[in-house]
Amino acid sequence: MRTALDQLRVMKEKRPICVIGPGALGLFFAINLADNHAVSLLVKDSQRLVYEGNPLSIVGDMQRSLAPGALQIIDKTGLKNLPADALFLSCVKAYDLDSSVEELLPALRPSNPLILTQNGLGIFLQAAELLRRAAPIVRVLSSFGVMKRSPTQVALTGKMLLSISAQDQEPKLRDEISEIFKAGGAVIHHPKNIAYAEWEKALLNLAVNPLTSVLNERNGVVIEDKGLSSLTLKVISEVRQVAKAEGFDLSYISNAALFERIRNSANNLNNNVIDLRNDRRTEIEFLLGRFLRLAEGYNVQTPCLNTLYALCKRIESY
């Protein structure tokens, strides 16, 4: 059995990690990775007492618990004190990505990889433009459900499935990040490249998120009803057409494989539904909005997704 001293020795030998944002995904990763790494959690100054003074936990399909003080809780003033080789794991919402990267820039060096977890098309390019090569980027996209039960507790639903990709010149970095998440129990998929990673996730998300947002339902409803599954297939076809126009042939992902992935998360609520239920801003513009602007540019007709977009925007505006 590993002693506390052995655990500390192992952690000192591995990269420290700074998780940015204490939302559901950020808190999940901070707790999960703390088994093997020295983890810092970057929060707003007003949030520090909540995360410093209470135990943190994962429940559901994974059980983890951290005592108060197990994580280093920092605000932006603490960024300058992080180790030179720290990984930065960005778990902020897509609409907060620009301001978050700007805040990180003074602390980032080529030895500080930035890991982006945001859903959406063009997220990598958006961050790369702001970074101006200050640090390498790794793209990590998740396919599991995680919800906050309280400010300090998250619930995991499903297997921890991750898609991990990096720039072509960074295969060793991609593999290193993959091993870090594997040690936490993740099953890893490596797409062809970052662009394909974003389109693969977009194919799944666009098949599920807009329709479930309109219905205020869990993921599985889009394939459990004959009429809804027919609509879902039409949405998938629209996504494939726009992706192909953009230069990404997604035919290697069958409809049957997509439906199986939806079944694996059938009882999950996706982020769009959760945000709408909590009267929060959604990330619809960074996925469906950007997708529809691409479709318009290529003159590809997307009547189903145009309609769902209009309905989602109407619901969000209430």
C-alpha positions as CSV (number, residue, x, y, z in Angstrom):
1,M,0.0,0.0,0.0
2,R,1.4,3.4,-1.0
3,T,2.1,5.7,2.0
4,A,1.5,9.4,2.0
5,L,5.2,10.0,1.6
6,D,5.3,7.7,-1.4
7,Q,2.3,9.6,-2.9
8,L,4.1,12.9,-2.4
9,R,7.2,11.6,-4.0
10,V,5.2,10.5,-7.1
11,M,3.4,13.8,-7.3
12,K,6.7,15.7,-7.2
13,E,8.0,13.6,-10.2
14,K,5.0,14.4,-12.3
15,R,3.8,17.7,-14.0
16,P,1.9,20.1,-11.8
17,I,-1.5,21.0,-13.2
18,C,-3.5,24.2,-12.9
19,V,-7.2,23.7,-13.6
20,I,-8.8,26.9,-14.8
21,G,-12.5,27.3,-13.8
22,P,-14.4,25.5,-11.0
23,G,-17.4,24.5,-13.1
24,A,-18.6,20.9,-13.3
25,L,-15.9,19.7,-15.7
26,G,-13.1,21.8,-14.1
27,L,-14.0,20.6,-10.6
28,F,-14.2,17.0,-11.8
29,F,-10.8,17.1,-13.4
30,A,-9.2,18.9,-10.4
31,I,-10.4,16.2,-8.0
32,N,-9.7,13.3,-10.4
33,L,-6.1,14.3,-11.3
34,A,-5.2,15.2,-7.7
35,D,-4.5,11.5,-7.0
36,N,-1.3,11.7,-9.0
37,H,-0.4,15.3,-9.5
38,A,0.0,18.5,-7.5
39,V,-3.2,20.3,-8.7
40,S,-4.0,24.0,-8.4
41,L,-7.6,25.2,-9.0
42,L,-7.9,28.8,-10.4
43,V,-11.0,30.5,-9.2
44,K,-12.3,34.0,-8.7
45,D,-11.1,35.7,-5.5
46,S,-14.7,35.7,-4.3
47,Q,-14.9,31.9,-4.6
48,R,-11.7,31.0,-2.7
49,L,-13.2,30.4,0.7
50,V,-15.8,28.0,-0.7
51,Y,-13.2,25.8,-2.2
52,E,-10.5,26.2,0.5
53,G,-12.8,25.4,3.4
54,N,-14.9,22.5,2.2
55,P,-14.2,18.9,1.1
56,L,-14.5,18.3,-2.6
57,S,-16.0,15.2,-4.1
58,I,-17.1,13.2,-7.1
59,V,-20.1,10.9,-6.8
60,G,-22.1,8.7,-9.3
61,D,-20.1,6.5,-11.6
62,M,-16.8,7.5,-9.9
63,Q,-16.2,8.0,-6.2
64,R,-13.5,10.5,-5.1
65,S,-13.2,12.7,-2.1
66,L,-10.6,15.4,-1.1
67,A,-10.2,16.9,2.3
68,P,-10.0,20.7,2.6
69,G,-6.5,21.8,1.6
70,A,-5.8,18.9,-0.7
71,L,-5.9,21.3,-3.7
72,Q,-4.1,24.6,-3.9
73,I,-6.8,27.2,-4.5
74,I,-5.5,30.3,-6.3
75,D,-6.8,33.4,-7.9
76,K,-5.2,35.2,-10.8
77,T,-2.5,36.7,-8.5
78,G,-1.2,33.2,-7.8
79,L,-0.5,32.4,-11.5
80,K,2.9,33.9,-11.3
81,N,3.9,31.4,-8.6
82,L,3.1,28.3,-10.5
83,P,6.0,26.0,-11.6
84,A,7.7,26.6,-14.9
85,D,6.5,23.2,-16.3
86,A,2.9,23.4,-15.1
87,L,0.1,22.3,-17.4
88,F,-2.9,24.7,-17.8
89,L,-6.2,22.9,-18.1
90,S,-8.8,25.3,-19.4
91,C,-12.4,24.4,-18.4
92,V,-14.1,27.8,-18.7
93,K,-17.1,28.3,-20.9
94,A,-16.4,29.0,-24.6
95,Y,-17.7,32.5,-24.3
96,D,-15.1,33.2,-21.5
97,L,-12.2,31.7,-23.4
98,D,-10.8,35.0,-24.8
99,S,-10.8,36.8,-21.5
100,S,-9.3,33.7,-19.8
101,V,-6.5,33.3,-22.3
102,E,-5.7,37.0,-22.0
103,E,-5.5,36.6,-18.2
104,L,-3.1,33.6,-18.6
105,L,-0.8,35.1,-21.2
106,P,1.7,36.8,-18.7
107,A,2.1,33.4,-17.0
108,L,2.4,31.2,-20.1
109,R,5.7,30.0,-21.5
110,P,6.6,27.3,-24.1
111,S,7.0,24.9,-21.2
112,N,3.3,25.5,-20.1
113,P,1.0,23.6,-22.5
114,L,-2.6,24.9,-22.6
115,I,-5.2,22.2,-22.7
116,L,-8.6,23.3,-24.2
117,T,-11.7,21.4,-23.2
118,Q,-14.4,23.7,-24.6
119,N,-17.0,22.3,-27.1
120,G,-17.3,24.2,-30.3
121,L,-15.9,24.7,-33.8
122,G,-12.8,26.9,-34.2
123,I,-11.9,26.8,-30.6
124,F,-8.3,25.9,-31.3
125,L,-7.9,28.7,-33.9
126,Q,-9.5,31.2,-31.5
127,A,-7.1,30.4,-28.7
128,A,-4.0,30.1,-31.0
129,E,-4.6,33.6,-32.4
130,L,-4.7,35.0,-28.9
131,L,-1.7,33.0,-27.7
132,R,0.6,34.0,-30.5
133,R,2.6,30.8,-30.0
134,A,3.3,31.6,-26.4
135,A,2.5,28.0,-25.5
136,P,1.6,24.7,-27.2
137,I,-2.1,23.7,-27.3
138,V,-3.6,20.3,-26.7
139,R,-7.3,19.7,-27.5
140,V,-9.3,17.5,-25.0
141,L,-12.9,16.8,-25.7
142,S,-15.1,14.8,-23.3
143,S,-17.9,12.4,-24.0
144,F,-19.4,11.8,-20.5
145,G,-21.9,13.5,-18.2
146,V,-20.8,15.6,-15.3
147,M,-23.1,17.8,-13.3
148,K,-22.7,19.9,-10.2
149,R,-24.7,18.7,-7.2
150,S,-23.4,21.6,-5.1
151,P,-20.5,24.1,-5.4
152,T,-18.1,21.5,-4.2
153,Q,-19.5,18.2,-5.5
154,V,-20.0,16.8,-9.0
155,A,-21.7,13.7,-10.2
156,L,-20.2,11.6,-13.1
157,T,-22.5,9.7,-15.4
158,G,-21.0,7.2,-17.8
159,K,-17.5,6.2,-18.7
160,M,-14.7,8.8,-18.8
161,L,-14.2,9.0,-22.6
162,L,-11.8,11.6,-24.0
163,S,-10.7,12.6,-27.4
164,I,-7.1,14.0,-27.3
165,S,-5.2,15.7,-30.1
166,A,-2.3,18.1,-30.5
167,Q,-0.5,20.1,-33.2
168,D,1.4,17.9,-35.7
169,Q,4.7,18.9,-34.2
170,E,3.7,17.8,-30.7
171,P,3.0,14.0,-30.7
172,K,5.0,13.5,-27.6
173,L,3.0,16.1,-25.7
174,R,-0.3,14.5,-26.9
175,D,0.9,11.2,-25.6
176,E,2.0,12.7,-22.3
177,I,-1.4,14.3,-21.8
178,S,-3.1,11.1,-22.7
179,E,-1.1,9.1,-20.1
180,I,-2.1,11.7,-17.4
181,F,-5.8,11.2,-18.1
182,K,-5.4,7.4,-18.5
183,A,-4.0,7.3,-15.0
184,G,-7.3,8.9,-13.9
185,G,-9.3,6.2,-15.5
186,A,-10.1,7.7,-18.9
187,V,-10.5,5.8,-22.2
188,I,-8.6,7.8,-24.8
189,H,-9.3,8.3,-28.6
190,H,-6.8,10.0,-30.8
191,P,-8.4,11.8,-33.8
192,K,-6.4,12.5,-37.0
193,N,-5.8,16.0,-35.9
194,I,-7.3,18.9,-33.9
195,A,-9.7,20.0,-36.7
196,Y,-11.0,16.5,-37.1
197,A,-11.4,16.3,-33.3
198,E,-13.6,19.3,-33.3
199,W,-15.7,18.1,-36.2
200,E,-16.1,14.6,-34.7
201,K,-17.4,16.1,-31.5
202,A,-19.6,18.6,-33.4
203,L,-21.2,15.7,-35.3
204,L,-22.3,14.1,-32.0
205,N,-23.2,17.4,-30.2
206,L,-25.2,18.8,-33.1
207,A,-27.2,15.5,-33.3
208,V,-28.1,15.8,-29.7
209,N,-27.8,19.2,-28.1
210,P,-30.1,21.5,-30.1
211,L,-33.1,19.1,-30.1
212,T,-32.8,18.2,-26.5
213,S,-32.5,21.9,-25.6
214,V,-35.8,22.5,-27.4
215,L,-37.4,19.6,-25.7
216,N,-35.8,20.2,-22.3
217,E,-34.9,16.5,-22.2
218,R,-32.0,14.1,-21.6
219,N,-29.8,12.9,-24.5
220,G,-31.5,9.6,-25.2
221,V,-34.8,11.0,-26.4
222,V,-33.4,11.9,-29.8
223,I,-33.1,8.2,-30.7
224,E,-35.9,6.6,-28.6
225,D,-38.8,7.8,-30.6
226,K,-39.3,7.0,-34.3
227,G,-40.1,10.6,-35.3
228,L,-37.3,12.1,-33.3
229,S,-34.7,9.6,-34.5
230,S,-35.8,10.4,-38.1
231,L,-35.2,14.1,-37.4
232,T,-31.8,13.3,-35.8
233,L,-30.7,11.4,-38.9
234,K,-31.6,14.5,-41.0
235,V,-29.6,16.7,-38.7
236,I,-26.6,14.3,-38.9
237,S,-26.9,14.4,-42.7
238,E,-26.8,18.2,-42.6
239,V,-23.7,18.2,-40.4
240,R,-21.9,15.7,-42.8
241,Q,-22.6,17.9,-45.8
242,V,-21.2,21.1,-44.2
243,A,-18.2,19.2,-42.8
244,K,-17.5,17.8,-46.3
245,A,-17.7,21.3,-47.9
246,E,-15.2,22.4,-45.3
247,G,-12.9,19.5,-46.2
248,F,-13.7,17.0,-43.5
249,D,-15.2,13.7,-44.7
250,L,-16.9,12.1,-41.7
251,S,-18.2,9.1,-43.5
252,Y,-15.9,6.9,-41.4
253,I,-18.3,7.5,-38.4
254,S,-21.4,5.5,-39.2
255,N,-24.9,6.5,-38.1
256,A,-25.1,3.3,-36.1
257,A,-21.9,4.2,-34.3
258,L,-23.3,7.7,-33.5
259,F,-26.5,6.2,-32.2
260,E,-24.5,3.8,-30.0
261,R,-22.6,6.8,-28.5
262,I,-25.9,8.5,-27.8
263,R,-27.2,5.4,-26.1
264,N,-24.1,5.4,-23.9
265,S,-25.1,8.8,-22.6
266,A,-28.8,8.4,-22.9
267,N,-29.6,9.5,-19.3
268,N,-27.2,12.5,-19.3
269,L,-28.3,16.1,-19.6
270,N,-26.0,18.0,-21.9
271,N,-24.5,21.4,-21.0
272,N,-27.0,23.3,-23.1
273,V,-30.0,21.8,-21.3
274,I,-28.4,22.4,-17.9
275,D,-27.6,26.0,-18.7
276,L,-31.1,26.7,-20.0
277,R,-32.6,25.1,-16.9
278,N,-30.5,27.3,-14.7
279,D,-31.2,30.5,-16.8
280,R,-27.6,30.7,-17.8
281,R,-26.1,31.8,-21.1
282,T,-25.5,28.8,-23.4
283,E,-22.6,28.1,-25.8
284,I,-24.8,27.7,-28.8
285,E,-23.0,30.4,-30.8
286,F,-19.7,28.6,-30.6
287,L,-21.1,25.4,-32.1
288,L,-24.4,25.7,-33.9
289,G,-24.0,29.4,-34.6
290,R,-20.5,28.9,-36.1
291,F,-21.7,25.8,-38.0
292,L,-24.6,27.7,-39.6
293,R,-22.3,30.5,-40.7
294,L,-20.1,27.9,-42.4
295,A,-23.1,26.3,-44.1
296,E,-24.3,29.7,-45.4
297,G,-20.8,30.4,-46.7
298,Y,-20.8,27.2,-48.7
299,N,-24.5,27.6,-49.7
300,V,-25.3,24.2,-48.1
301,Q,-29.0,24.0,-47.0
302,T,-29.5,23.1,-43.4
303,P,-33.3,23.6,-42.7
304,C,-33.5,21.3,-39.6
305,L,-30.6,23.0,-37.8
306,N,-31.7,26.5,-38.9
307,T,-35.1,25.8,-37.3
308,L,-33.5,24.3,-34.1
309,Y,-31.2,27.3,-33.8
310,A,-34.1,29.7,-34.0
311,L,-36.0,27.8,-31.3
312,C,-32.9,27.5,-29.0
313,K,-32.3,31.3,-29.3
314,R,-35.9,32.0,-28.5
315,I,-35.8,29.8,-25.4
316,E,-32.5,31.3,-24.3
317,S,-34.0,34.8,-24.6
318,Y,-36.9,34.1,-22.2
